[in-house]
């Protein structure tokens, strides 16, 4: 049997959550999660196991495995719990639009809404977090059932409106069999299924990104305050990090040792420097899914920019509109050009792919 800490860490990484995010979702302290994952605590309380399973949105089988690893009897639940009610910083408009889309807001969209919605975007932009927030809204405000498709497909109740949240390519036959079902997918790119509605998730605006950065900074430096002397550096930081929530969260930890101005200098010399290895690997996985034509197009935009919308790259969140021209995100460019063994030269640019 796997150790509880090892199994907990595996589920957390699979869900794309940091220890802090899981702590927020599960209402368990970060220290408790850290102690469990490193093995300092080996026999968690039954309530702690339940809260962690809830925060991870585990299905019945995974929930039972986690409880058994913790030396606790499994607790079954037919419907996975919803997302937390705390607002997601900087994504209030996107959350409202996504909920209205899934719930079929006729006043806003003029129809009942699509039954299959795919949130697309680059790694680290917050697709999973937005899906969790929308699921929570549908549960608490609309009374929907929320299911999470992880290891196996959960049982679907045809007597109530249900949203199935997944990061897998869904079986479109589910929608025909279950008329009150909606499917919400998080993915790097659209699945291309009939009836699919693509919901591209862009990076945060400067204002929203600064708000999110400060939220994370206050966890490590509670006394830090924005002021005229550091405001320009804060804005520069979020721009260098492309407004990607996961990059902002990791960079906030550096505020324990660096001033915003010093950190900005490091970023300008190497945008990947203060980000996590996990994000670097995730960005490179995003790039590895591009076909040859898309790689050439990305190389062209890296070298020269583009006045025409490179649609596939835009949907994937790899480029952004900057004053009428499209440019590649700083972190995407750094991940593409970072020297690794076995580079492939495309269009004169040394693009490196996993």
DRENBA-218778 format. One line per 8 residues: number of its first residue (from 1); their letters; for each residue x, y, z negated of C-alpha. Coordinates in steps of 0.001 Angstrom, whole numbers. Layout:
N
NUM	A	X/Y/Z  ...;
END
This chain:
354
1	XXXXXXXX	0/0/0  1303/3481/827  2132/5885/-1993  -523/8497/-2682  1828/11417/-2000  2985/10029/1331  -592/9364/2435  -1741/12823/1313;
9	XXXXXXXX	1057/14516/3239  272/12461/6365  -3395/13473/6276  -2515/17128/5638  -77/17357/8550  -2525/15519/10847  -5167/18110/9921  -2722/20910/10745;
17	XXXXXXXX	-2897/22398/7247  -206/23929/5083  -126/23129/1377  -1589/26570/691  -4442/26073/3172  -5295/22675/1707  -5218/24226/-1748  -7684/26879/-588;
25	XXXXXXXX	-10002/24338/1040  -9876/21819/-1815  -9805/24326/-4695  -6705/22587/-6061  -3513/24426/-6991  -590/24473/-4564  1627/23207/-7373  -620/20172/-7872;
33	XXXXXXXX	-446/19328/-4164  3317/19814/-4129  3763/17566/-7189  1586/14871/-5625  3369/14923/-2275  6848/14767/-3795  5831/11997/-6197  6134/13905/-9476;
41	XXXXXXXX	2466/13082/-10073  1420/9563/-9083  -1990/9073/-10718  -4254/12020/-9861  -7600/12451/-11589  -10632/11092/-9732  -12007/14626/-9305  -8710/15774/-7778;
49	XXXXXXXX	-8807/12901/-5280  -12372/13819/-4341  -11545/17500/-3879  -8516/16690/-1714  -10551/14271/427  -13207/16975/813  -10618/19570/1783  -9087/17229/4352;
57	XXXXXXXX	-12522/16308/5803  -11700/12605/5577  -14078/10005/6928  -15290/7170/4701  -12449/4797/5574  -9651/7342/5070  -11320/8603/1909  -11377/5066/493;
65	XXXXXXXX	-7702/4536/1397  -6721/7761/-364  -8711/6860/-3467  -7168/3377/-3550  -3649/4816/-3195  -4406/7047/-6165  -5612/4115/-8231  -9240/5236/-8059;
73	XXXXXXXX	-12380/3468/-6821  -13475/4817/-3434  -16321/7344/-3322  -18456/7113/-196  -19981/10076/1526  -22150/9908/4610  -21520/13460/5739  -18183/15159/5377;
81	XXXXXXXX	-18330/18392/3379  -18421/21729/5177  -15752/24331/5468  -15127/26734/2605  -17233/29867/2374  -14330/32307/2024  -14076/34550/5083  -11329/33902/7565;
89	XXXXXXXX	-9157/37022/7780  -9288/38760/11155  -11649/36252/12814  -15018/37580/11668  -16179/38446/15207  -15021/35135/16676  -16733/33190/13896  -20037/34982/14459;
97	XXXXXXXX	-19832/34467/18228  -18994/30772/17907  -21801/30098/15429  -24307/31936/17641  -23102/29979/20638  -23512/26603/18950  -26786/27463/17245  -28306/28755/20497;
105	XXXXXXXX	-28863/32455/19849  -31343/33380/22610  -31171/37088/21780  -27435/37044/22417  -26939/34439/25127  -30411/34092/26694  -30391/30288/26386  -30263/27535/23814;
113	XXXXXXXX	-26492/27411/23946  -24045/24750/25161  -23831/21426/23383  -20112/20943/23964  -17769/23811/23021  -13982/23594/23232  -11831/26105/21358  -8598/26481/23324;
121	XXXXXXXX	-5409/28343/22535  -1723/28045/21851  -485/26104/18840  -632/28187/15673  -3413/30534/16812  -5907/29134/14293  -8225/26861/16303  -8758/24385/13467;
129	XXXXXXXX	-9295/27112/10885  -11919/28789/13099  -13689/25466/13651  -13793/24894/9880  -15220/28359/9310  -17895/27949/11993  -18844/24533/10619  -19275/26025/7174;
137	XXXXXXXX	-21507/28775/8547  -23674/26250/10381  -24025/24184/7218  -24720/26925/4690  -26701/29381/6826  -28449/27047/9258  -28699/23826/7243  -26826/21711/9800;
145	XXXXXXXX	-25071/18458/9067  -21307/18629/9639  -19308/15571/10704  -15569/15199/11284  -14258/12788/13907  -10850/11664/12671  -9950/7957/12685  -13407/6709/13659;
153	XXXXXXXX	-16729/8115/14800  -19036/8780/11830  -22719/7881/11723  -24950/10537/13314  -28387/11366/11892  -30807/12154/14730  -33286/13708/12313  -31308/16924/11848;
161	XXXXXXXX	-29133/19344/13796  -25524/18175/13608  -22152/19513/14696  -19319/17037/15223  -15877/18665/14834  -12953/16898/16472  -9533/17385/18024  -10092/14406/20340;
169	XXXXXXXX	-11539/14297/23835  -15206/13526/23108  -17413/10947/24744  -20029/12989/26669  -22459/10094/26350  -22883/11047/22694  -24840/14121/23738  -27269/12050/25789;
177	XXXXXXXX	-27810/9562/22970  -28131/12189/20211  -30284/15132/21390  -29719/17249/18266  -25948/16901/18348  -23415/19619/19191  -19704/18860/19601  -16988/21363/18666;
185	XXXXXXXX	-13513/20483/19971  -10139/22082/19215  -7618/21553/22008  -4693/23118/23833  -6664/23082/27088  -10211/22341/28291  -11219/18711/28700  -12981/19458/31991;
193	XXXXXXXX	-16145/17584/30986  -19565/18420/32481  -21377/21099/30498  -18245/22078/28560  -18136/25693/27354  -14572/26948/26876  -13988/29334/23958  -10453/30744/24395;
201	XXXXXXXX	-8967/31957/21124  -6537/34827/21542  -3948/36045/19072  -5045/38460/16343  -5124/42185/16983  -2386/44241/15323  -4741/45491/12604  -6110/42032/11804;
209	XXXXXXXX	-2638/40479/11938  -1268/43003/9438  -4212/42249/7108  -3515/38514/7333  233/38997/6858  -350/41064/3714  -2730/38396/2368  85/35839/2589;
217	XXXXXXXX	2762/38269/1353  784/38962/-1824  1062/35281/-2726  4840/35571/-2988  5154/39301/-3815  1961/40356/-5584  3258/43890/-6066  4066/44543/-2411;
225	XXXXXXXX	2128/47458/-903  2104/48894/2612  3322/52482/2717  4402/54976/5381  8022/53842/5069  7258/50224/6017  4099/50550/8133  5983/50671/11440;
233	XXXXXXXX	7997/47594/10460  4832/45664/9518  3269/46484/12880  6478/45509/14635  6577/42208/12763  3091/41111/13771  3762/42080/17389  7022/40131/17506;
241	XXXXXXXX	5128/37137/16051  2357/37549/18656  -320/37788/15964  -216/33998/15529  -1642/33154/12079  669/30219/11401  3752/32290/12282  2556/35135/10062;
249	XXXXXXXX	1977/32770/7157  5451/31297/7343  7162/34656/7878  5448/36034/4750  7630/33750/2636  10703/35696/3751  9376/38791/1986  10793/37296/-1220;
257	XXXXXXXX	14317/38054/43  13974/40523/2937  12421/43934/3428  9995/44270/6377  12637/46308/8219  15351/43668/7761  13006/40858/8766  12002/42767/11897;
265	XXXXXXXX	15670/43062/12895  16061/39286/12591  12927/38726/14651  14094/40976/17457  17334/39042/17748  15591/35652/17618  11766/35450/17447  11900/31803/16352;
273	XXXXXXXX	14308/32500/13493  11839/33003/10599  9230/30522/11832  8879/26914/10801  10283/23910/12648  6713/22594/12722  5545/25626/14734  8548/25405/17062;
281	XXXXXXXX	7776/21756/17774  4070/22508/18217  4808/25242/20760  7071/22906/22685  4318/20292/22701  1998/22943/24136  4493/23543/26931  4926/19824/27579;
289	XXXXXXXX	1249/19539/28596  1696/21892/31579  1874/20368/35034  4595/21302/37514  2600/24121/39095  1753/25640/35730  5400/25444/34679  6454/27332/37778;
297	XXXXXXXX	3770/29930/37159  4931/30331/33555  8529/30747/34736  7390/33460/37145  5539/35336/34402  8550/35041/32076  10815/36579/34710  8599/39183/36310;
305	XXXXXXXX	5254/39399/34535  2044/39262/36572  -692/41665/37610  -3018/38797/38490  -4636/36792/35704  -2857/33389/35484  -6101/31775/34387  -4884/28394/33182;
313	XXXXXXXX	-2099/29994/31174  -4565/32521/29746  -7044/29839/28689  -4206/28017/26946  -3219/31259/25184  346/31222/26521  96/34698/28086  -1612/37960/27163;
321	XXXXXXXX	-2788/41097/28920  -454/43981/28110  -1594/47204/29716  -2813/45741/32990  16/43213/33279  221/39686/31921  3230/38686/29849  4270/35522/28050;
329	XXXXXXXX	3998/35494/24263  7321/36149/22529  7293/32846/20664  6274/30908/23768  9126/32502/25710  11570/31664/22913  10356/28058/22751  10595/27700/26535;
337	XXXXXXXX	14078/29163/26784  15576/27732/23596  18608/25626/24553  18122/21910/23998  19698/18867/25661  18405/18220/29156  17047/21583/30377  15003/21787/33556;
345	XXXXXXXX	15582/24804/35753  12381/26115/37291  12254/29259/39403  15649/30389/38160  14607/30205/34491  16015/27529/32210  12784/26151/30866  13322/23392/28344;
353	XX	10603/20834/27879  10275/18016/25358;
END
